[in-house]
Amino acid sequence: MEDEVDRLVAAWRRERPDLDVEPLEVLSRVSRLARHLDRARRLAFAEHALEPWEFDVLTALRRAGTPYQLSPGQLLTQTLVTSGTMTNRIDRLAKKSLVERLPDPSDRRGVLVRLTEEGQDRADQALAGLLDQERAILAELSRAQRGELAGLLRQLTAPFDNIPG
């Protein structure tokens, strides 16, 4: 079965036979897959009236386990945004009653962000919808192929995820 990347690579091989375009065969597919995944994610989140960034914050809190709370600094680490952006996001989620701010008992000046019951329900429902979308994307692969692909992608992403700083 031919895909758009096959056509792109063939065109480059014809037009620039002096270049090794083999990396395009993998990374152009990864890039295209990322765009399809982004669309699927946005659809899954929209069905639950969430933006992708809202899902990221809510699920970071949900993964924290009972009582589903983290400091803003911990949320920064997990979502890779600036402190100003995180403050804005917490404000917006609190306005929607999806999170609440609580005083941090271990730091008089600190706060904790806790998932509300509604926030937990929305995060859980959106996650289930996302997993349905992602299963559909992976449906052409066997369990063994999915495992192999996950391992290969881990080899590529781990160095980026483990850069100090």
Backbone as a printed PyTorch tensor [residue, N CA C, xyz], in Angstrom:
tensor([[[  0.8430,  -1.1730,   0.0000],
         [  0.0000,   0.0000,   0.0000],
         [  0.8980,   1.2490,   0.0000]],

        [[  0.6210,   2.1520,  -0.9120],
         [  1.4170,   3.3740,  -1.0250],
         [  0.7500,   4.5030,  -0.2280]],

        [[  1.5810,   5.3650,   0.3400],
         [  1.0410,   6.5240,   1.0450],
         [  1.6650,   7.8060,   0.4870]],

        [[  1.2680,   8.9150,   1.0370],
         [  1.7450,  10.2090,   0.5560],
         [  3.2580,  10.3420,   0.7100]],

        [[  3.8180,   9.7650,   1.7540],
         [  5.2680,   9.8490,   1.9540],
         [  5.9990,   9.0840,   0.8550]],

        [[  5.4690,   7.9420,   0.4300],
         [  6.0880,   7.2240,  -0.6910],
         [  6.1750,   8.1250,  -1.9220]],

        [[  5.0970,   8.8490,  -2.1990],
         [  5.0850,   9.7490,  -3.3560],
         [  6.0670,  10.9030,  -3.1690]],

        [[  6.1310,  11.4480,  -1.9840],
         [  7.0540,  12.5490,  -1.6760],
         [  8.5080,  12.0870,  -1.8380]],

        [[  8.8220,  10.9320,  -1.2820],
         [ 10.1880,  10.3930,  -1.3590],
         [ 10.5710,  10.0930,  -2.8100]],

        [[  9.6460,   9.4960,  -3.5500],
         [  9.9310,   9.2010,  -4.9670],
         [ 10.2210,  10.4790,  -5.7440]],

        [[  9.4660,  11.5260,  -5.4630],
         [  9.6860,  12.8060,  -6.1480],
         [ 11.0560,  13.3780,  -5.7960]],

        [[ 11.4270,  13.3170,  -4.5330],
         [ 12.7540,  13.8360,  -4.1430],
         [ 13.8790,  12.9940,  -4.7320]],

        [[ 13.6830,  11.6980,  -4.7860],
         [ 14.7260,  10.8400,  -5.3860],
         [ 14.8850,  11.1620,  -6.8730]],

        [[ 13.7950,  11.4650,  -7.5420],
         [ 13.8480,  11.8390,  -8.9560],
         [ 14.5210,  13.2060,  -9.1140]],

        [[ 14.1190,  14.1750,  -8.2670],
         [ 14.5980,  15.5460,  -8.4090],
         [ 15.9780,  15.7700,  -7.8030]],

        [[ 16.3090,  15.0280,  -6.7500],
         [ 17.6020,  15.2000,  -6.0850],
         [ 18.2390,  13.8470,  -5.8130]],

        [[ 18.6290,  13.1270,  -6.8610],
         [ 19.2220,  11.8030,  -6.6750],
         [ 20.5440,  11.8620,  -5.9100]],

        [[ 21.1020,  13.0510,  -5.7670],
         [ 22.3650,  13.2080,  -5.0460],
         [ 22.1780,  13.1780,  -3.5290]],

        [[ 20.9260,  13.2620,  -3.0420],
         [ 20.6550,  13.2890,  -1.6000],
         [ 20.0970,  11.9550,  -1.1170]],

        [[ 20.4850,  11.5890,   0.0950],
         [ 19.9150,  10.4140,   0.7480],
         [ 18.6560,  10.8820,   1.4900]],

        [[ 17.5040,  10.5800,   0.9200],
         [ 16.2440,  11.0450,   1.5130],
         [ 15.5890,   9.9890,   2.4170]],

        [[ 16.3300,   8.9540,   2.7530],
         [ 15.7880,   7.8820,   3.5950],
         [ 15.1850,   8.3850,   4.9090]],

        [[ 15.7830,   9.3750,   5.6020],
         [ 15.1530,   9.8360,   6.8470],
         [ 13.7000,  10.2870,   6.6710]],

        [[ 13.3730,  10.7860,   5.4810],
         [ 11.9940,  11.2150,   5.2270],
         [ 11.0140,  10.0500,   5.3340]],

        [[ 11.4790,   8.8430,   4.9830],
         [ 10.5880,   7.6890,   5.0110],
         [ 10.0690,   7.4070,   6.4130]],

        [[ 10.8580,   7.7310,   7.4210],
         [ 10.4320,   7.5270,   8.8020],
         [  9.8500,   8.8180,   9.3860]],

        [[ 10.6270,   9.8730,   9.3330],
         [ 10.2430,  11.0720,  10.0770],
         [  9.1050,  11.8460,   9.4360]],

        [[  8.9570,  11.7920,   8.1280],
         [  7.7800,  12.4170,   7.5120],
         [  6.5160,  11.6710,   7.9150]],

        [[  6.6270,  10.3630,   8.0480],
         [  5.4640,   9.5910,   8.5140],
         [  5.1540,   9.9090,   9.9730]],

        [[  6.1800,  10.0460,  10.7870],
         [  5.9550,  10.4160,  12.1850],
         [  5.2760,  11.7830,  12.2570]],

        [[  5.7490,  12.7180,  11.4490],
         [  5.1690,  14.0590,  11.4290],
         [  3.7110,  14.0190,  10.9780]],

        [[  3.4230,  13.2930,   9.9200],
         [  2.0430,  13.1920,   9.4300],
         [  1.1560,  12.4930,  10.4620]],

        [[  1.6830,  11.4490,  11.0730],
         [  0.9260,  10.7510,  12.1070],
         [  0.6330,  11.6900,  13.2810]],

        [[  1.6030,  12.5220,  13.6400],
         [  1.3970,  13.4770,  14.7360],
         [  0.2470,  14.4300,  14.4120]],

        [[  0.1530,  14.8640,  13.1660],
         [ -0.9520,  15.7530,  12.7700],
         [ -2.2910,  15.0270,  12.8580]],

        [[ -2.3240,  13.7760,  12.4000],
         [ -3.5680,  13.0030,  12.5090],
         [ -3.9350,  12.7730,  13.9710]],

        [[ -2.9480,  12.4720,  14.7850],
         [ -3.1930,  12.2630,  16.2150],
         [ -3.6840,  13.5470,  16.8670]],

        [[ -3.1030,  14.6810,  16.5060],
         [ -3.5430,  15.9500,  17.0610],
         [ -5.0170,  16.1950,  16.7300]],

        [[ -5.4190,  15.9200,  15.4970],
         [ -6.8300,  16.0820,  15.1270],
         [ -7.7290,  15.1460,  15.9380]],

        [[ -7.3000,  13.8960,  16.0780],
         [ -8.0880,  12.9270,  16.8380],
         [ -8.1980,  13.3500,  18.2980]],

        [[ -7.1110,  13.8680,  18.8480],
         [ -7.1240,  14.3110,  20.2430],
         [ -8.0650,  15.4970,  20.4210]],

        [[ -7.9610,  16.4650,  19.5230],
         [ -8.8360,  17.6410,  19.6140],
         [-10.3070,  17.2320,  19.5390]],

        [[-10.6260,  16.2670,  18.6740],
         [-11.9910,  15.7770,  18.5620],
         [-12.4350,  15.1120,  19.8660]],

        [[-11.5940,  14.2490,  20.4120],
         [-11.9390,  13.5650,  21.6610],
         [-12.1390,  14.5720,  22.7920]],

        [[-11.2990,  15.5890,  22.8580],
         [-11.4170,  16.5760,  23.9320],
         [-12.6300,  17.4720,  23.7140]],

        [[-12.8890,  17.8680,  22.4720],
         [-14.0250,  18.7410,  22.1730],
         [-15.3420,  18.0740,  22.5530]],

        [[-15.4200,  16.7660,  22.4050],
         [-16.6350,  16.0370,  22.7910],
         [-16.9160,  16.1750,  24.2780]],

        [[-15.9010,  16.5570,  25.0460],
         [-16.0580,  16.7330,  26.4860],
         [-15.8110,  18.1800,  26.9010]],

        [[-15.9290,  19.0760,  25.9180],
         [-15.7920,  20.5250,  26.1300],
         [-14.4600,  20.8820,  26.7850]],

        [[-13.3830,  20.2590,  26.2960],
         [-12.0460,  20.5480,  26.8140],
         [-11.1120,  20.9360,  25.6740]],

        [[-10.1970,  21.8140,  25.9770],
         [ -9.0970,  22.1380,  25.0770],
         [ -7.9450,  21.1870,  25.4030]],

        [[ -7.0270,  20.9650,  24.4640],
         [ -5.8970,  20.0720,  24.7540],
         [ -5.1070,  20.4780,  26.0020]],

        [[ -4.8800,  21.7670,  26.2050],
         [ -4.1200,  22.1940,  27.3850],
         [ -4.9050,  21.9160,  28.6640]],

        [[ -6.2350,  22.0190,  28.6030],
         [ -7.0450,  21.7190,  29.7880],
         [ -6.9240,  20.2380,  30.1340]],

        [[ -6.9850,  19.4060,  29.1050],
         [ -6.8190,  17.9700,  29.3060],
         [ -5.4640,  17.6810,  29.9500]],

        [[ -4.4140,  18.3320,  29.4610],
         [ -3.0690,  18.1020,  30.0050],
         [ -3.0000,  18.4010,  31.5020]],

        [[ -3.5630,  19.5280,  31.9160],
         [ -3.5180,  19.9100,  33.3350],
         [ -4.3970,  18.9790,  34.1610]],

        [[ -5.6150,  18.7510,  33.6980],
         [ -6.5350,  17.8950,  34.4560],
         [ -5.9960,  16.4760,  34.6080]],

        [[ -5.4200,  15.9400,  33.5520],
         [ -4.9150,  14.5650,  33.6560],
         [ -3.6230,  14.4810,  34.4560]],

        [[ -2.8400,  15.5570,  34.4960],
         [ -1.6710,  15.5640,  35.3890],
         [ -2.1460,  15.4490,  36.8340]],

        [[ -3.1960,  16.1720,  37.1700],
         [ -3.7580,  16.0930,  38.5220],
         [ -4.3810,  14.7190,  38.7690]],

        [[ -5.0740,  14.1910,  37.7850],
         [ -5.7360,  12.8840,  37.9300],
         [ -4.7100,  11.7830,  38.1430]],

        [[ -3.6020,  11.8450,  37.4150],
         [ -2.5500,  10.8190,  37.5600],
         [ -1.8470,  10.8950,  38.9110]],

        [[ -1.9470,  12.0410,  39.5730],
         [ -1.2880,  12.2050,  40.8690],
         [ -1.9090,  11.3020,  41.9330]],

        [[ -3.1040,  10.8110,  41.6860],
         [ -3.7830,   9.9560,  42.6620],
         [ -4.4090,  10.7890,  43.7660]],

        [[ -5.2030,  10.1280,  44.5850],
         [ -5.9110,  10.8000,  45.6710],
         [ -4.9260,  11.5660,  46.5370]],

        [[ -5.1700,  12.7970,  46.8490],
         [ -6.3700,  13.6140,  46.6450],
         [ -6.3650,  14.4280,  45.3430]],

        [[ -5.6360,  13.9940,  44.3330],
         [ -5.6170,  14.6290,  43.0100],
         [ -5.2090,  16.0970,  43.0830]],

        [[ -4.0600,  16.3080,  43.6870],
         [ -3.5580,  17.6780,  43.8100],
         [ -2.0520,  17.7240,  43.6180]],

        [[ -1.6040,  18.8560,  43.0750],
         [ -0.1850,  19.1160,  42.8520],
         [  0.0670,  20.5950,  43.0970]],

        [[  1.3170,  20.9150,  43.3270],
         [  1.6960,  22.3240,  43.3950],
         [  1.7740,  22.8680,  41.9730]],

        [[  1.6520,  24.1800,  41.8090],
         [  1.8380,  24.7470,  40.4750],
         [  3.2010,  24.3710,  39.8730]],

        [[  4.2370,  24.2980,  40.6980],
         [  5.5590,  23.9020,  40.2060],
         [  5.5710,  22.4860,  39.6540]],

        [[  4.8810,  21.5810,  40.3270],
         [  4.7940,  20.2080,  39.8240],
         [  4.0200,  20.1600,  38.5100]],

        [[  2.9840,  20.9820,  38.4100],
         [  2.2330,  21.0510,  37.1450],
         [  3.1020,  21.5980,  36.0240]],

        [[  3.9550,  22.5760,  36.3410],
         [  4.8840,  23.1280,  35.3380],
         [  5.7780,  22.0300,  34.7790]],

        [[  6.3300,  21.2270,  35.6810],
         [  7.2320,  20.1540,  35.2820],
         [  6.5350,  19.1600,  34.3550]],

        [[  5.2910,  18.8420,  34.6690],
         [  4.5790,  17.8260,  33.8940],
         [  4.0310,  18.3420,  32.5650]],

        [[  3.7500,  19.6480,  32.4890],
         [  3.1150,  20.1660,  31.2730],
         [  4.0480,  21.0170,  30.4230]],

        [[  5.2540,  21.2900,  30.9180],
         [  6.2790,  22.0050,  30.1470],
         [  5.8240,  23.3800,  29.6480]],

        [[  5.2100,  24.1570,  30.5380],
         [  4.8540,  25.5340,  30.2020],
         [  5.4930,  26.4710,  31.2250]],

        [[  5.4520,  27.7670,  30.9480],
         [  6.0340,  28.7500,  31.8610],
         [  5.1190,  28.9600,  33.0640]],

        [[  5.6600,  29.5750,  34.1140],
         [  4.8480,  29.8030,  35.3140],
         [  3.6960,  30.7590,  35.0280]],

        [[  3.9290,  31.7720,  34.1990],
         [  2.8550,  32.6980,  33.8490],
         [  1.7270,  31.9980,  33.1060]],

        [[  2.1080,  31.1230,  32.1860],
         [  1.1050,  30.3590,  31.4400],
         [  0.3340,  29.4490,  32.3810]],

        [[  1.0400,  28.8010,  33.3110],
         [  0.3610,  27.8920,  34.2290],
         [ -0.5990,  28.6540,  35.1370]],

        [[ -0.1940,  29.8220,  35.6120],
         [ -1.0880,  30.6240,  36.4530],
         [ -2.3680,  30.9400,  35.6990]],

        [[ -2.2290,  31.3460,  34.4530],
         [ -3.3910,  31.6460,  33.6160],
         [ -4.2670,  30.4100,  33.4350]],

        [[ -3.6480,  29.2770,  33.2130],
         [ -4.4080,  28.0450,  33.0020],
         [ -5.1570,  27.6310,  34.2630]],

        [[ -4.5050,  27.7350,  35.3960],
         [ -5.1620,  27.3870,  36.6590],
         [ -6.3480,  28.3210,  36.8860]],

        [[ -6.1520,  29.6150,  36.6350],
         [ -7.2500,  30.5880,  36.7840],
         [ -8.4450,  30.1930,  35.9250]],

        [[ -8.1780,  29.8580,  34.6730],
         [ -9.2630,  29.5250,  33.7480],
         [ -9.9700,  28.2280,  34.1420]],

        [[ -9.2010,  27.2420,  34.5980],
         [ -9.8100,  25.9850,  35.0270],
         [-10.6020,  26.1690,  36.3200]],

        [[-10.1080,  27.0200,  37.2130],
         [-10.8310,  27.3010,  38.4630],
         [-12.1480,  28.0130,  38.1530]],

        [[-12.1310,  28.9120,  37.1860],
         [-13.3430,  29.6360,  36.7800],
         [-14.4040,  28.6620,  36.2520]],

        [[-13.9610,  27.5690,  35.6490],
         [-14.8820,  26.5500,  35.1360],
         [-15.2270,  25.4980,  36.1960]],

        [[-14.7190,  25.6730,  37.4150],
         [-14.9480,  24.7390,  38.5310],
         [-14.3770,  23.3490,  38.2630]],

        [[-13.2820,  23.2840,  37.4790],
         [-12.6300,  22.0020,  37.2150],
         [-11.4720,  21.7530,  38.1690]],

        [[-10.9280,  22.8250,  38.7390],
         [ -9.8890,  22.7350,  39.7700],
         [-10.1930,  23.7740,  40.8420]],

        [[ -9.5460,  23.5950,  41.9930],
         [ -9.6290,  24.5890,  43.0590],
         [ -8.2440,  24.7900,  43.6500]],

        [[ -8.0190,  26.0000,  44.1440],
         [ -6.7590,  26.3050,  44.8250],
         [ -6.9610,  26.1360,  46.3180]],

        [[ -5.9590,  25.5030,  46.9410],
         [ -5.9920,  25.3000,  48.3900],
         [ -4.6700,  25.7540,  48.9810]],

        [[ -4.6750,  26.2160,  50.2230],
         [ -3.3920,  26.5510,  50.8510],
         [ -2.5450,  25.2870,  51.0130]],

        [[ -1.2550,  25.4320,  50.8190],
         [ -0.3320,  24.3040,  50.9860],
         [  0.0040,  24.2010,  52.4610]],

        [[ -0.3740,  23.1160,  53.1360],
         [ -0.1180,  22.9960,  54.5740],
         [  1.3710,  22.9530,  54.9300]],

        [[  2.2110,  22.6280,  53.9620],
         [  3.6470,  22.5530,  54.2450],
         [  4.3880,  23.8410,  53.8720]],

        [[  3.6700,  24.8180,  53.3000],
         [  4.2930,  26.0760,  52.8830],
         [  3.2500,  27.1800,  53.0040]],

        [[  3.4140,  28.0440,  54.0020],
         [  2.4030,  29.0760,  54.2730],
         [  2.1170,  29.9480,  53.0540]],

        [[  3.1180,  30.1700,  52.2150],
         [  2.9230,  31.0280,  51.0430],
         [  2.4910,  30.2520,  49.8150]],

        [[  2.5480,  28.9380,  49.8760],
         [  2.2630,  28.1160,  48.7030],
         [  0.8030,  27.7330,  48.5720]],

        [[  0.4790,  27.2740,  47.3920],
         [ -0.8680,  26.7640,  47.1330],
         [ -0.7550,  25.3880,  46.4820]],

        [[ -1.8240,  24.6590,  46.5730],
         [ -1.9680,  23.3910,  45.8700],
         [ -3.1550,  23.5250,  44.9270]],

        [[ -3.0820,  22.8560,  43.8240],
         [ -4.1790,  22.8360,  42.8650],
         [ -4.7990,  21.4530,  42.9480]],

        [[ -6.0930,  21.4290,  43.2350],
         [ -6.7880,  20.1490,  43.3830],
         [ -7.8710,  20.0240,  42.3220]],

        [[ -7.9820,  18.8270,  41.7910],
         [ -9.0170,  18.4840,  40.8300],
         [-10.3600,  18.4310,  41.5550]],

        [[-11.3840,  19.0770,  41.0030],
         [-12.7280,  18.9590,  41.5740],
         [-13.3570,  17.6660,  41.0640]],

        [[-14.4900,  17.3200,  41.6220],
         [-15.1880,  16.1170,  41.1650],
         [-15.5720,  16.2590,  39.6900]],

        [[-16.0430,  17.4400,  39.3070],
         [-16.3920,  17.6700,  37.9000],
         [-15.1420,  17.5740,  37.0170]],

        [[-14.0210,  18.1150,  37.4930],
         [-12.7710,  18.0270,  36.7410],
         [-12.3380,  16.5870,  36.5540]],

        [[-12.5030,  15.7890,  37.6110],
         [-12.1340,  14.3700,  37.5220],
         [-13.0320,  13.6500,  36.5210]],

        [[-14.3310,  13.9160,  36.5730],
         [-15.2540,  13.2730,  35.6350],
         [-14.9060,  13.6300,  34.1950]],

        [[-14.6510,  14.9160,  33.9350],
         [-14.3320,  15.3640,  32.5720],
         [-13.0130,  14.7450,  32.1090]],

        [[-12.0150,  14.6970,  32.9950],
         [-10.7230,  14.1070,  32.6240],
         [-10.8940,  12.6220,  32.3000]],

        [[-11.6430,  11.9150,  33.1340],
         [-11.8500,  10.4830,  32.9180],
         [-12.5920,  10.2180,  31.6100]],

        [[-13.6430,  10.9950,  31.3410],
         [-14.4190,  10.7980,  30.1170],
         [-13.5900,  11.1470,  28.8780]],

        [[-12.8410,  12.2400,  28.9540],
         [-12.0160,  12.6400,  27.8150],
         [-10.9120,  11.6180,  27.5600]],

        [[-10.3380,  11.0600,  28.6090],
         [ -9.3170,  10.0320,  28.4380],
         [ -9.9030,   8.8110,  27.7410]],

        [[-11.0910,   8.3880,  28.1550],
         [-11.7280,   7.2300,  27.5060],
         [-11.9720,   7.5260,  26.0250]],

        [[-12.4350,   8.7350,  25.7140],
         [-12.6530,   9.1170,  24.3180],
         [-11.3570,   9.1500,  23.5320]],

        [[-10.2970,   9.6720,  24.1500],
         [ -8.9940,   9.7170,  23.4960],
         [ -8.4890,   8.3150,  23.1930]],

        [[ -8.6250,   7.4160,  24.1470],
         [ -8.1520,   6.0470,  23.9380],
         [ -8.9190,   5.3530,  22.8170]],

        [[-10.2120,   5.6490,  22.6890],
         [-10.9790,   5.1070,  21.5610],
         [-10.4080,   5.6080,  20.2380]],

        [[-10.1120,   6.9200,  20.1790],
         [ -9.5360,   7.5030,  18.9590],
         [ -8.1730,   6.8710,  18.6460]],

        [[ -7.3560,   6.7160,  19.6710],
         [ -6.0070,   6.1830,  19.4600],
         [ -6.0440,   4.7060,  19.0810]],

        [[ -6.9750,   3.9500,  19.6600],
         [ -7.1190,   2.5440,  19.2600],
         [ -7.4650,   2.4400,  17.7790]],

        [[ -8.3300,   3.3380,  17.3190],
         [ -8.7160,   3.3330,  15.9040],
         [ -7.5060,   3.6250,  15.0150]],

        [[ -6.6560,   4.5470,  15.4410],
         [ -5.4540,   4.8780,  14.6660],
         [ -4.5210,   3.6750,  14.5730]],

        [[ -4.4400,   2.9060,  15.6500],
         [ -3.5190,   1.7660,  15.7080],
         [ -4.1460,   0.4440,  15.2480]],

        [[ -5.3830,   0.4780,  14.8080],
         [ -6.1270,  -0.7520,  14.5050],
         [ -5.4650,  -1.6300,  13.4550]],

        [[ -4.6860,  -1.0460,  12.5480],
         [ -4.0530,  -1.8320,  11.4830],
         [ -2.8690,  -2.6580,  11.9800]],

        [[ -2.4180,  -2.3870,  13.2030],
         [ -1.2410,  -3.0900,  13.7350],
         [ -1.6580,  -4.1670,  14.7230]],

        [[ -0.9270,  -5.2830,  14.7000],
         [ -1.1500,  -6.3330,  15.6960],
         [ -0.5740,  -5.8670,  17.0410]],

        [[ -0.9080,  -6.5900,  18.0790],
         [ -0.3650,  -6.2710,  19.4100],
         [  1.1640,  -6.2950,  19.3800]],

        [[  1.7290,  -7.3010,  18.7180],
         [  3.1910,  -7.4110,  18.6280],
         [  3.7800,  -6.2230,  17.8620]],

        [[  3.1300,  -5.8370,  16.7800],
         [  3.6150,  -4.6820,  16.0060],
         [  3.5360,  -3.3960,  16.8270]],

        [[  2.4590,  -3.2310,  17.5810],
         [  2.3360,  -2.0370,  18.4350],
         [  3.4480,  -2.0160,  19.4770]],

        [[  3.7600,  -3.1770,  20.0440],
         [  4.8420,  -3.2590,  21.0210],
         [  6.1920,  -2.9320,  20.4030]],

        [[  6.4240,  -3.4640,  19.2230],
         [  7.6810,  -3.1920,  18.5280],
         [  7.7940,  -1.7010,  18.1770]],

        [[  6.7160,  -1.1360,  17.6600],
         [  6.7240,   0.2830,  17.3170],
         [  6.9460,   1.1510,  18.5520]],

        [[  6.2980,   0.8050,  19.6520],
         [  6.4840,   1.5660,  20.8960],
         [  7.9430,   1.5390,  21.3290]],

        [[  8.5770,   0.3770,  21.2240],
         [  9.9940,   0.2630,  21.5950],
         [ 10.9020,   1.0810,  20.6920]],

        [[ 10.6310,   1.0440,  19.4090],
         [ 11.4490,   1.8210,  18.4690],
         [ 11.2700,   3.3210,  18.6940]],

        [[ 10.0460,   3.7590,  18.9010],
         [  9.8050,   5.1850,  19.1530],
         [ 10.4340,   5.6220,  20.4810]],

        [[ 10.4060,   4.7300,  21.4750],
         [ 11.0580,   5.0310,  22.7590],
         [ 12.5450,   5.2880,  22.5580]],

        [[ 13.1800,   4.4770,  21.7080],
         [ 14.6050,   4.6830,  21.4150],
         [ 14.8510,   6.0740,  20.8400]],

        [[ 13.9420,   6.5520,  20.0240],
         [ 14.1110,   7.8720,  19.4210],
         [ 13.7890,   9.0100,  20.3830]],

        [[ 12.7790,   8.8280,  21.2290],
         [ 12.3540,   9.9370,  22.0970],
         [ 13.0960,  10.0080,  23.4260]],

        [[ 13.5730,   8.8880,  23.9370],
         [ 14.2240,   8.8920,  25.2630],
         [ 15.3600,   9.8940,  25.3870]],

        [[ 16.2420,  10.0030,  24.3920],
         [ 17.3120,  11.0040,  24.5370],
         [ 16.7830,  12.4280,  24.7090]],

        [[ 15.6860,  12.7590,  24.0490],
         [ 15.1030,  14.1030,  24.1860],
         [ 14.4600,  14.2800,  25.5600]],

        [[ 13.8170,  13.2160,  26.0480],
         [ 13.1260,  13.2850,  27.3340],
         [ 14.0700,  13.2510,  28.5190]],

        [[ 15.3260,  12.9180,  28.2900],
         [ 16.2750,  12.7940,  29.3930],
         [ 17.4110,  13.8060,  29.3180]],

        [[ 17.1750,  14.9100,  28.6140],
         [ 18.1630,  15.9770,  28.5440],
         [ 18.1120,  16.7470,  29.8510]],

        [[ 19.2370,  16.8900,  30.5480],
         [ 19.2230,  17.6250,  31.8250],
         [ 18.8310,  19.0930,  31.6120]],

        [[ 18.1080,  19.6190,  32.6210],
         [ 17.7470,  21.0410,  32.5710],
         [ 16.3950,  21.1590,  32.0990]]])
